[in-house]
Amino acid sequence: MPNQTGLNQIKLDHDWIANHIPHQGSMCLLDCVEEWDEQHIQCRATSHRAPDNPLRANSRLGAACGIEYAAQAMAVHGALLAPPDSTVARVGYLVSVRSTQLHVARIDDITADLLVDAACITRSENNILYQFSVSAAGKFLLEGRAAVVLNADILMSGVTP
């Protein structure tokens, strides 16, 4: 339910997330949605500390992997904004990441939970531009912008959704 600022603060857990985005098993990286509204979402994650995190390479999880955390938050945001009568979520593709700043080299050594924020800068029928950040214990770990194209497979075929 929205609070006085308009944010929905009902926590949606990992199971809800896994049922609404394509990422499954250990690749579903987010634990819960902390808050969201039409323009913004904040999620929490602890999977960066998991030794079996599928994004690890050479037993490390580089900071650039935080972009995937942000992309999953964007996917969850899309699922939350989908019309209640929609049976299939619109498929989104991350097509570019810009102005990304990595403030740390890796995130697997961060002991605090990750807070993953994504805010919609602009949206049209088939494109969304998000500003994102990943932080922990009040410190930014990475931030940037990401462009998402919705239903790209339909757009390529020339069929109007």
C-alpha positions as protocol buffer text, in pm:
chain_id: "A"
residue {
  index: 1
  type: MET
  ca { x: 0 y: 0 z: 0 }
}
residue {
  index: 2
  type: PRO
  ca { x: 127 y: 350 z: -77 }
}
residue {
  index: 3
  type: ASN
  ca { x: 243 y: 558 z: 218 }
}
residue {
  index: 4
  type: GLN
  ca { x: 227 y: 938 z: 245 }
}
residue {
  index: 5
  type: THR
  ca { x: 506 y: 975 z: -13 }
}
residue {
  index: 6
  type: GLY
  ca { x: 328 y: 746 z: -259 }
}
residue {
  index: 7
  type: LEU
  ca { x: 578 y: 460 z: -220 }
}
residue {
  index: 8
  type: ASN
  ca { x: 449 y: 104 z: -192 }
}
residue {
  index: 9
  type: GLN
  ca { x: 617 y: -42 z: 112 }
}
residue {
  index: 10
  type: ILE
  ca { x: 471 y: -392 z: 111 }
}
residue {
  index: 11
  type: LYS
  ca { x: 780 y: -613 z: 91 }
}
residue {
  index: 12
  type: LEU
  ca { x: 771 y: -859 z: -193 }
}
residue {
  index: 13
  type: ASP
  ca { x: 997 y: -1156 z: -124 }
}
residue {
  index: 14
  type: HIS
  ca { x: 1233 y: -1367 z: -331 }
}
residue {
  index: 15
  type: ASP
  ca { x: 959 y: -1614 z: -427 }
}
residue {
  index: 16
  type: TRP
  ca { x: 741 y: -1332 z: -563 }
}
residue {
  index: 17
  type: ILE
  ca { x: 1037 y: -1196 z: -761 }
}
residue {
  index: 18
  type: ALA
  ca { x: 1126 y: -1541 z: -904 }
}
residue {
  index: 19
  type: ASN
  ca { x: 765 y: -1585 z: -1018 }
}
residue {
  index: 20
  type: HIS
  ca { x: 766 y: -1254 z: -1206 }
}
residue {
  index: 21
  type: ILE
  ca { x: 1104 y: -1230 z: -1381 }
}
residue {
  index: 22
  type: PRO
  ca { x: 1276 y: -1480 z: -1611 }
}
residue {
  index: 23
  type: HIS
  ca { x: 1579 y: -1530 z: -1384 }
}
residue {
  index: 24
  type: GLN
  ca { x: 1552 y: -1855 z: -1189 }
}
residue {
  index: 25
  type: GLY
  ca { x: 1746 y: -2054 z: -933 }
}
residue {
  index: 26
  type: SER
  ca { x: 2065 y: -1892 z: -810 }
}
residue {
  index: 27
  type: MET
  ca { x: 2048 y: -1648 z: -1104 }
}
residue {
  index: 28
  type: CYS
  ca { x: 1753 y: -1473 z: -936 }
}
residue {
  index: 29
  type: LEU
  ca { x: 1977 y: -1240 z: -736 }
}
residue {
  index: 30
  type: LEU
  ca { x: 1732 y: -1019 z: -544 }
}
residue {
  index: 31
  type: ASP
  ca { x: 1591 y: -1107 z: -201 }
}
residue {
  index: 32
  type: CYS
  ca { x: 1306 y: -859 z: -178 }
}
residue {
  index: 33
  type: VAL
  ca { x: 1152 y: -535 z: -295 }
}
residue {
  index: 34
  type: GLU
  ca { x: 1188 y: -273 z: -20 }
}
residue {
  index: 35
  type: GLU
  ca { x: 975 y: -3 z: -184 }
}
residue {
  index: 36
  type: TRP
  ca { x: 849 y: 106 z: -523 }
}
residue {
  index: 37
  type: ASP
  ca { x: 627 y: 348 z: -708 }
}
residue {
  index: 38
  type: GLU
  ca { x: 563 y: 423 z: -1076 }
}
residue {
  index: 39
  type: GLN
  ca { x: 904 y: 588 z: -1120 }
}
residue {
  index: 40
  type: HIS
  ca { x: 1135 y: 406 z: -879 }
}
residue {
  index: 41
  type: ILE
  ca { x: 1216 y: 73 z: -719 }
}
residue {
  index: 42
  type: GLN
  ca { x: 1450 y: -30 z: -439 }
}
residue {
  index: 43
  type: CYS
  ca { x: 1544 y: -393 z: -384 }
}
residue {
  index: 44
  type: ARG
  ca { x: 1766 y: -569 z: -132 }
}
residue {
  index: 45
  type: ALA
  ca { x: 2012 y: -849 z: -208 }
}
residue {
  index: 46
  type: THR
  ca { x: 2244 y: -1075 z: -13 }
}
residue {
  index: 47
  type: SER
  ca { x: 2344 y: -1310 z: -296 }
}
residue {
  index: 48
  type: HIS
  ca { x: 2666 y: -1117 z: -360 }
}
residue {
  index: 49
  type: ARG
  ca { x: 2809 y: -1297 z: -56 }
}
residue {
  index: 50
  type: ALA
  ca { x: 2707 y: -1645 z: -176 }
}
residue {
  index: 51
  type: PRO
  ca { x: 3001 y: -1864 z: -277 }
}
residue {
  index: 52
  type: ASP
  ca { x: 2784 y: -2021 z: -550 }
}
residue {
  index: 53
  type: ASN
  ca { x: 2677 y: -1691 z: -706 }
}
residue {
  index: 54
  type: PRO
  ca { x: 2665 y: -1774 z: -1079 }
}
residue {
  index: 55
  type: LEU
  ca { x: 2828 y: -1443 z: -1172 }
}
residue {
  index: 56
  type: ARG
  ca { x: 3149 y: -1520 z: -980 }
}
residue {
  index: 57
  type: ALA
  ca { x: 3468 y: -1567 z: -1177 }
}
residue {
  index: 58
  type: ASN
  ca { x: 3786 y: -1691 z: -1012 }
}
residue {
  index: 59
  type: SER
  ca { x: 3605 y: -1688 z: -677 }
}
residue {
  index: 60
  type: ARG
  ca { x: 3538 y: -1314 z: -712 }
}
residue {
  index: 61
  type: LEU
  ca { x: 3234 y: -1103 z: -796 }
}
residue {
  index: 62
  type: GLY
  ca { x: 3347 y: -792 z: -981 }
}
residue {
  index: 63
  type: ALA
  ca { x: 3165 y: -465 z: -928 }
}
residue {
  index: 64
  type: ALA
  ca { x: 3041 y: -463 z: -1290 }
}
residue {
  index: 65
  type: CYS
  ca { x: 2820 y: -759 z: -1192 }
}
residue {
  index: 66
  type: GLY
  ca { x: 2615 y: -504 z: -999 }
}
residue {
  index: 67
  type: ILE
  ca { x: 2471 y: -404 z: -1337 }
}
residue {
  index: 68
  type: GLU
  ca { x: 2289 y: -740 z: -1345 }
}
residue {
  index: 69
  type: TYR
  ca { x: 2145 y: -667 z: -1000 }
}
residue {
  index: 70
  type: ALA
  ca { x: 2017 y: -335 z: -1133 }
}
residue {
  index: 71
  type: ALA
  ca { x: 1878 y: -498 z: -1449 }
}
residue {
  index: 72
  type: GLN
  ca { x: 1685 y: -747 z: -1237 }
}
residue {
  index: 73
  type: ALA
  ca { x: 1543 y: -461 z: -1028 }
}
residue {
  index: 74
  type: MET
  ca { x: 1429 y: -298 z: -1354 }
}
residue {
  index: 75
  type: ALA
  ca { x: 1264 y: -626 z: -1458 }
}
residue {
  index: 76
  type: VAL
  ca { x: 1084 y: -645 z: -1124 }
}
residue {
  index: 77
  type: HIS
  ca { x: 973 y: -283 z: -1167 }
}
residue {
  index: 78
  type: GLY
  ca { x: 829 y: -372 z: -1506 }
}
residue {
  index: 79
  type: ALA
  ca { x: 642 y: -667 z: -1355 }
}
residue {
  index: 80
  type: LEU
  ca { x: 499 y: -445 z: -1082 }
}
residue {
  index: 81
  type: LEU
  ca { x: 379 y: -189 z: -1338 }
}
residue {
  index: 82
  type: ALA
  ca { x: 220 y: -450 z: -1568 }
}
residue {
  index: 83
  type: PRO
  ca { x: -158 y: -432 z: -1594 }
}
residue {
  index: 84
  type: PRO
  ca { x: -321 y: -670 z: -1342 }
}
residue {
  index: 85
  type: ASP
  ca { x: -496 y: -859 z: -1621 }
}
residue {
  index: 86
  type: SER
  ca { x: -178 y: -924 z: -1821 }
}
residue {
  index: 87
  type: THR
  ca { x: -94 y: -1293 z: -1837 }
}
residue {
  index: 88
  type: VAL
  ca { x: 255 y: -1256 z: -1983 }
}
residue {
  index: 89
  type: ALA
  ca { x: 507 y: -994 z: -1879 }
}
residue {
  index: 90
  type: ARG
  ca { x: 655 y: -782 z: -2154 }
}
residue {
  index: 91
  type: VAL
  ca { x: 1005 y: -901 z: -2230 }
}
residue {
  index: 92
  type: GLY
  ca { x: 1271 y: -637 z: -2176 }
}
residue {
  index: 93
  type: TYR
  ca { x: 1624 y: -637 z: -2315 }
}
residue {
  index: 94
  type: LEU
  ca { x: 1906 y: -435 z: -2166 }
}
residue {
  index: 95
  type: VAL
  ca { x: 2049 y: -268 z: -2477 }
}
residue {
  index: 96
  type: SER
  ca { x: 2300 y: -21 z: -2336 }
}
residue {
  index: 97
  type: VAL
  ca { x: 2464 y: 91 z: -2015 }
}
residue {
  index: 98
  type: ARG
  ca { x: 2615 y: 438 z: -2002 }
}
residue {
  index: 99
  type: SER
  ca { x: 2789 y: 673 z: -1761 }
}
residue {
  index: 100
  type: THR
  ca { x: 2861 y: 379 z: -1535 }
}
residue {
  index: 101
  type: GLN
  ca { x: 3097 y: 445 z: -1248 }
}
residue {
  index: 102
  type: LEU
  ca { x: 3240 y: 162 z: -1043 }
}
residue {
  index: 103
  type: HIS
  ca { x: 3342 y: 289 z: -700 }
}
residue {
  index: 104
  type: VAL
  ca { x: 3482 y: -46 z: -583 }
}
residue {
  index: 105
  type: ALA
  ca { x: 3662 y: -327 z: -763 }
}
residue {
  index: 106
  type: ARG
  ca { x: 3445 y: -611 z: -631 }
}
residue {
  index: 107
  type: ILE
  ca { x: 3125 y: -667 z: -438 }
}
residue {
  index: 108
  type: ASP
  ca { x: 3167 y: -1019 z: -296 }
}
residue {
  index: 109
  type: ASP
  ca { x: 3370 y: -876 z: -8 }
}
residue {
  index: 110
  type: ILE
  ca { x: 3095 y: -631 z: 93 }
}
residue {
  index: 111
  type: THR
  ca { x: 2951 y: -757 z: 422 }
}
residue {
  index: 112
  type: ALA
  ca { x: 2639 y: -537 z: 423 }
}
residue {
  index: 113
  type: ASP
  ca { x: 2330 y: -612 z: 216 }
}
residue {
  index: 114
  type: LEU
  ca { x: 2312 y: -447 z: -125 }
}
residue {
  index: 115
  type: LEU
  ca { x: 2047 y: -185 z: -190 }
}
residue {
  index: 116
  type: VAL
  ca { x: 1965 y: -174 z: -558 }
}
residue {
  index: 117
  type: ASP
  ca { x: 1786 y: 138 z: -680 }
}
residue {
  index: 118
  type: ALA
  ca { x: 1646 y: 208 z: -1025 }
}
residue {
  index: 119
  type: ALA
  ca { x: 1459 y: 522 z: -1124 }
}
residue {
  index: 120
  type: CYS
  ca { x: 1283 y: 573 z: -1455 }
}
residue {
  index: 121
  type: ILE
  ca { x: 1417 y: 881 z: -1633 }
}
residue {
  index: 122
  type: THR
  ca { x: 1197 y: 849 z: -1940 }
}
residue {
  index: 123
  type: ARG
  ca { x: 969 y: 590 z: -2095 }
}
residue {
  index: 124
  type: SER
  ca { x: 784 y: 536 z: -2418 }
}
residue {
  index: 125
  type: GLU
  ca { x: 579 y: 244 z: -2548 }
}
residue {
  index: 126
  type: ASN
  ca { x: 884 y: 29 z: -2619 }
}
residue {
  index: 127
  type: ASN
  ca { x: 1181 y: 202 z: -2450 }
}
residue {
  index: 128
  type: ILE
  ca { x: 1273 y: 286 z: -2092 }
}
residue {
  index: 129
  type: LEU
  ca { x: 1576 y: 474 z: -1964 }
}
residue {
  index: 130
  type: TYR
  ca { x: 1670 y: 409 z: -1601 }
}
residue {
  index: 131
  type: GLN
  ca { x: 1919 y: 568 z: -1365 }
}
residue {
  index: 132
  type: PHE
  ca { x: 2052 y: 298 z: -1130 }
}
residue {
  index: 133
  type: SER
  ca { x: 2276 y: 259 z: -829 }
}
residue {
  index: 134
  type: VAL
  ca { x: 2394 y: -19 z: -603 }
}
residue {
  index: 135
  type: SER
  ca { x: 2499 y: 74 z: -252 }
}
residue {
  index: 136
  type: ALA
  ca { x: 2579 y: -90 z: 80 }
}
residue {
  index: 137
  type: ALA
  ca { x: 2598 y: 60 z: 427 }
}
residue {
  index: 138
  type: GLY
  ca { x: 2540 y: 408 z: 285 }
}
residue {
  index: 139
  type: LYS
  ca { x: 2823 y: 386 z: 31 }
}
residue {
  index: 140
  type: PHE
  ca { x: 2772 y: 384 z: -347 }
}
residue {
  index: 141
  type: LEU
  ca { x: 2935 y: 82 z: -509 }
}
residue {
  index: 142
  type: LEU
  ca { x: 2832 y: 156 z: -867 }
}
residue {
  index: 143
  type: GLU
  ca { x: 2591 y: 377 z: -1057 }
}
residue {
  index: 144
  type: GLY
  ca { x: 2493 y: 454 z: -1413 }
}
residue {
  index: 145
  type: ARG
  ca { x: 2215 y: 462 z: -1671 }
}
residue {
  index: 146
  type: ALA
  ca { x: 2061 y: 173 z: -1862 }
}
residue {
  index: 147
  type: ALA
  ca { x: 1837 y: 160 z: -2166 }
}
residue {
  index: 148
  type: VAL
  ca { x: 1579 y: -117 z: -2194 }
}
residue {
  index: 149
  type: VAL
  ca { x: 1386 y: -209 z: -2509 }
}
residue {
  index: 150
  type: LEU
  ca { x: 1056 y: -388 z: -2451 }
}
residue {
  index: 151
  type: ASN
  ca { x: 931 y: -665 z: -2678 }
}
residue {
  index: 152
  type: ALA
  ca { x: 1226 y: -629 z: -2917 }
}
residue {
  index: 153
  type: ASP
  ca { x: 1136 y: -958 z: -3085 }
}
residue {
  index: 154
  type: ILE
  ca { x: 797 y: -815 z: -3185 }
}
residue {
  index: 155
  type: LEU
  ca { x: 953 y: -489 z: -3299 }
}
residue {
  index: 156
  type: MET
  ca { x: 1196 y: -678 z: -3522 }
}
residue {
  index: 157
  type: SER
  ca { x: 911 y: -871 z: -3686 }
}
residue {
  index: 158
  type: GLY
  ca { x: 721 y: -551 z: -3763 }
}
residue {
  index: 159
  type: VAL
  ca { x: 414 y: -663 z: -3567 }
}
residue {
  index: 160
  type: THR
  ca { x: 257 y: -402 z: -3342 }
}
residue {
  index: 161
  type: PRO
  ca { x: 201 y: -526 z: -2984 }
}
